[in-house]
Amino acid sequence: MQADSSPEPRSLLINGTVGVGKTSVAESVGGLLADAGVPHAVIDLDWLCQSWPAAPEDPFNFGLMLRNLRSMAENYFAAGAVRLVLAGVIEDLDGRKLCGDAVGTDLSVCRLQVDLPVNHQRLMRRHENEPEALRWHLARATELAKILDRAAVDDFTLDTTTRSVDEVAADVIKKVGWL
């Protein structure tokens, strides 16, 4: 693959409901960028907001995630990265703008979609020994899919229902124009 030769830092957020494959696809995109010699970083936004207890007005610690993302983006770009690949959930246009501001670059957003029955099967495998977590994730997956449908914050969407992670990652890279 030929690398996008632009030295200008760019960022991509892989968005979607829980269990759709955001983190797996982001990691695979990172692998493709590494293979092409493109300095980059992959950040799972879930890890940037893992703090308890969450403030009642910010139950998902979105504000904390943004502060952490701002620091990490600055550090990665200062270290030479020219691409940031983010995996996370953005539910509205305000959230998209705030994420773009936090990384300090234009932010492309790809939404991964999956047929809900397949999504629920994936979640059942992931949380097979965690009944309470499974109940929450099944309900949240359905709720979040509807929220994301209404929000329309994405530049493009890709279906992950029957495709491999590597196939989806190759399409993500192609659609965002990075390779």
Secondary structure, 3 states (H helix, E strand, C coil): CCCCCCCCCEEEEEECCCCCCHHHHHHHHHHHHHHCCCCEEEEEHHHHHCCCCCCCCCCCCHHHHHHHHHHHHHHHHHCCCCEEEEECCCCCHHHHHHHHHHHCCCEEEEEEECCHHHHHHHHHHHCCCCHHHHHHHHHHHHHHHHHHHHHCCCCEEEECCCCCHHHHHHHHHHHHCCC
